Amino acid sequence: MCRRALFRRRFAGDARILRAHQGTGGGTTQCTGNGTHCASHHRTHWASHHNADGGTRGRTDHHTTSRKHRVGFALGFPGLQRQLCRGVRVLLHNVDHTQIELERSRESLAHAEKMALVGKLAAGMAHSIRNPFTSVKMRLFSLSRSLELDGPQQDDLEVIAGEIRHIDTIVQNFLEFSRPPRLRMQRLSPSTVVDSALRLLDQRLKSYGVAARLDRPAPLPAVEVDPEQLKEVLVNLVVNACEAMPGGGDVTIEERADRTPEGRLQAAIRVRDSGPGVPPHIGEKIFDPFFSTKEHGTGLGLSIARRIITEHGGRLEAASAPAGGGVFTITLPVKEPQT
């Protein structure tokens, strides 16, 4: 039974004691004035129930009666009653908040353990595969320079080279996943990183037939950030959005400075697209290692992106917009000057 249920059960028990006490004529009217009559009533009530042989019944009734009068005394005054109600509400709110934080801690711990295991596996596989593939790439490049190939043969060679590059990218993702990011922190506005990422993606956006829009009422406040790592995350999110819209569409990058429920200032970057959105049955799975909805995806891009943001002390979350499309939100903490 959780703490909240135990508290309610105990509080309900006290209320039942009060009602029973009032029903036997021992209500709160006994506790009036300066409390002298209430104390005298305790002694009389205890003596009338005490056994001739000094048994425990009288003592038990005395404690029960004292508890009744304590509850009756508290609830007999409106001010104390309101204070008690406020205390109960605050306590229940704190219990709920503690339970939520505990669940988050458990999830984070389980995710960290899983990431550590997968990281070791990824590192071993990546090093074992990369060495022979480096040799294959070198031999293939040498053959392409020395052989005189006709059109179909040249096409076949280009397909082989393309698939090798694809495998090399997968291996590189394994290596990046297996080692923690080395952050080179700088204090700057994330808005400058957004501008840099959009310049880098300009031609790719055109090739996908995607129009990018920047929603920035004001530049974001400066935060401690590794600009290259944050740019990698933004590029990953925008490219994923483009791939979710094979027929073209819109990508909106929205920047806001807002506050958490606890009142802490944070910089938020939201990447919205006009694609199909995140299916409800997938949810948080898209951040799991090796989970991918793409036919040729590695399932590591979003996992690496979330880890980078987590190393910055922030959060990366995914959702579907009410009007359709996917929304990926990056939040980074802002250190406010001490007052």
Phi, psi and omega in degrees: 000134184284166183300321182296318179294320178298318180296315179298319180297317180292319180294320177296324178297317178297321179295320179296320177300317180297315180296320179296320180295319179293326180292337181263011178089003181255041185287191186291347179293343176292331185261075180236173179066227183263008176091000182292318179296324179297317180294319178297323179296323177302313184294317180296316181297322180291316183295324183291338181256001184280136180288155179297330182269012177072031182290184187273352185297317181297318180296319179297316180294325179298315179295319180296317181295319178300321179294322178299314183291327177296316179294316181296321179298317182293317185278350179282349179244121183304321181296315178294324179296316178296320179296321177296318180297317178298318179298321179296315181297317179297318180296316179295321177297317180295323178297314179299315181297320179295320179296319179296314180296324179295318178297319179296319179296319178297316179297318180296320179295316179297319179294320180296320178296318180294319180296322180295318179295312181295325179298317178297317179297316182297317181297315180297315180294317184297315180293324180291327183274326190291322182299308178295329180290329176298320178295319179297317180298318180295317180294321180294319178296320180295319180294321181295334179277331188262333184269147173260105187252146175278183185302305180299321179294320178296321177297317179299318180296321179293323177296316179299315180297322179295318179293325177294320177297323179296316179294322179297323176296319178299316180297320179297321177297322177300315182295318179294325180290327187282343180239142181294146180294140177265103185276134173247090191285141173223152177264110181203169178281131176301342179298326178293326178289322177299315179299318180296319180294321179293322176297319180294327186265005187305308182291323181293321177299319178295321180295330177275351184071035184248133176261128181259137178231137181252121178254099186224093177298325178202151178302145180291150177294156182292141177224167173277116187209150169267107187299324181291319179292317178296322177296323177299319179295314181297318178298317179300315182293319181290318179296318176301319178297319178296317181291337176281352180233072184299337178266011182092170181166206184234143173234127179243128175253114184252131180245132178215146169253115181224187182237149177285168176303335178276357177094007181275138181285139179215153175259125184243133176237121180246128177254111181251145175228169180257025180277200183284347180086184180265117180301140183300328183285350179267305176054234184288351181298335183295343177266358178285143177301135175071011174265124182213143174263358179271150181296320182246023182280152178270340181076019182245342185302306182290328178296316178294320180299315179296321181295322178298315181293322178297322178296336176276359183082014182250196181223147173234120184230154181236147178200170173257135180288147179302326181273004182106155181095166180262153178226121174247126186244125173256128174237132181235135181289143177249126177277114180272149179295141180288135180253000000 
